[in-house]
Amino acid sequence: VQLQASGGGLAQTGGSLRLSCAISGTFSWYTLAWFRQAPGKEREFVAGITWIAGSTYYAGSVKGRFTISRDHAQNAGYLQMNSLKPEDTAVYYCAAAPYVPKGLGTSNWSSAMDLWGKGTQVTVSS
């Protein structure tokens, strides 16, 4: 299974971008997540979704502005980013895990991910 993120680019403050994560290969079910890493900062969790049930999880900094979704037919995940801020500027990565332990805080989800796509740059100008 491979992941390929796309859709990054340049946006103005208050603007929108939609990231896509194409999933190739055969898989039963996964939890799909988006992470981001800004220059000089550690990688951080942004949003996650369970593939079957569609349960969603968000970092507090993006809740209400970003929406994660998945499309079974397209084998793809998406991150709709609205009301963008300069602090959203980062390289965004999609990642997947067959299982995320219950009780694992979203700030630690990166340790559970075993598949990572190449990142896509998002730059928000002020």
C-alpha positions as CSV (number, residue, x, y, z in Angstrom):
1,V,0.0,0.0,0.0
2,Q,1.3,3.4,-0.9
3,L,0.1,6.9,-0.1
4,Q,0.5,10.0,-2.3
5,A,-0.5,13.4,-1.1
6,S,-1.3,16.3,-3.4
7,G,-3.1,19.6,-3.6
8,G,-0.8,21.8,-1.7
9,G,0.1,25.3,-2.9
10,L,-0.1,29.0,-2.1
11,A,-3.1,30.5,-0.5
12,Q,-3.9,33.9,1.1
13,T,-5.0,34.3,4.7
14,G,-8.7,33.3,4.8
15,G,-8.4,31.2,1.7
16,S,-9.0,27.5,1.1
17,L,-7.1,24.5,-0.2
18,R,-8.0,20.9,-0.5
19,L,-5.4,18.2,0.0
20,S,-5.9,14.7,-1.4
21,C,-4.3,11.4,-0.4
22,A,-4.4,8.7,-3.0
23,I,-4.2,5.2,-1.6
24,S,-2.8,2.5,-4.0
25,G,-2.7,-1.2,-3.2
26,T,-5.0,-3.5,-1.3
27,F,-5.9,-2.9,2.3
28,S,-8.7,-4.1,4.6
29,W,-9.2,-1.1,6.8
30,Y,-7.1,1.7,8.1
31,T,-7.1,4.9,10.1
32,L,-6.0,7.7,7.8
33,A,-4.5,10.9,9.2
34,W,-2.9,14.1,8.2
35,F,0.2,15.6,9.9
36,R,2.1,18.7,9.2
37,Q,5.6,20.0,9.9
38,A,6.5,23.6,9.8
39,P,10.2,24.8,9.5
40,G,12.0,24.4,12.8
41,K,9.1,22.6,14.4
42,E,8.2,19.1,15.2
43,R,5.7,17.2,13.1
44,E,2.2,17.5,14.6
45,F,-1.2,15.8,14.2
46,V,-3.8,17.7,12.2
47,A,-6.7,15.4,11.6
48,G,-7.6,11.7,11.4
49,I,-10.5,9.5,10.2
50,T,-11.3,5.9,10.6
51,W,-11.8,4.3,7.3
52,I,-14.9,2.2,8.0
53,A,-16.9,4.2,10.5
54,G,-15.7,7.6,9.4
55,S,-15.1,8.8,12.9
56,T,-13.1,12.0,12.8
57,Y,-10.5,13.6,15.1
58,Y,-9.0,17.1,14.9
59,A,-6.2,19.1,16.5
60,G,-7.6,22.0,18.4
61,S,-5.8,24.4,16.2
62,V,-7.7,23.4,13.1
63,K,-11.1,22.3,14.5
64,G,-13.9,24.2,12.8
65,R,-11.7,25.2,9.9
66,F,-10.4,21.9,8.5
67,T,-12.5,18.9,7.5
68,I,-11.1,15.4,6.9
69,S,-13.0,12.9,4.7
70,R,-12.5,9.7,2.8
71,D,-14.0,8.2,-0.3
72,H,-14.2,4.4,-0.4
73,A,-14.9,4.2,-4.1
74,Q,-11.9,6.5,-5.0
75,N,-9.6,4.9,-2.3
76,A,-8.7,8.4,-1.3
77,G,-8.7,10.7,1.7
78,Y,-9.1,14.5,1.7
79,L,-8.4,17.5,3.9
80,Q,-10.5,20.5,3.2
81,M,-8.7,23.5,4.7
82,N,-10.7,26.7,5.1
83,S,-10.0,30.0,6.8
84,L,-6.3,29.4,6.4
85,K,-3.9,31.3,8.6
86,P,-0.1,31.9,8.1
87,E,0.5,29.5,10.9
88,D,-0.9,26.7,8.8
89,T,2.1,27.0,6.6
90,A,3.9,23.6,6.6
91,V,4.6,20.5,4.7
92,Y,1.5,18.3,5.0
93,Y,1.7,14.5,5.1
94,C,-0.9,11.8,4.9
95,A,-0.3,8.7,6.9
96,A,-2.2,5.5,7.7
97,A,-2.2,2.8,10.3
98,P,-4.1,-0.5,10.5
99,Y,-4.9,0.1,14.1
100,V,-4.7,3.0,16.5
101,P,-4.8,1.9,20.1
102,K,-7.8,3.2,22.0
103,G,-6.8,5.8,24.5
104,L,-3.8,6.9,22.4
105,G,-3.9,10.7,22.3
106,T,-3.9,12.2,18.9
107,S,-0.7,14.0,19.7
108,N,0.9,10.6,19.8
109,W,-0.8,9.2,16.7
110,S,2.4,9.5,14.6
111,S,3.9,6.6,16.6
112,A,1.1,4.4,15.4
113,M,1.3,5.2,11.7
114,D,3.2,2.7,9.6
115,L,2.5,4.2,6.1
116,W,3.6,7.7,5.1
117,G,3.2,9.6,1.9
118,K,5.5,12.2,0.6
119,G,4.5,15.6,1.8
120,T,2.9,18.5,0.0
121,Q,3.8,22.1,0.8
122,V,1.1,24.5,1.9
123,T,2.0,28.1,2.2
124,V,-0.4,30.8,3.5
125,S,0.6,34.4,2.9
126,S,-0.5,37.1,5.2
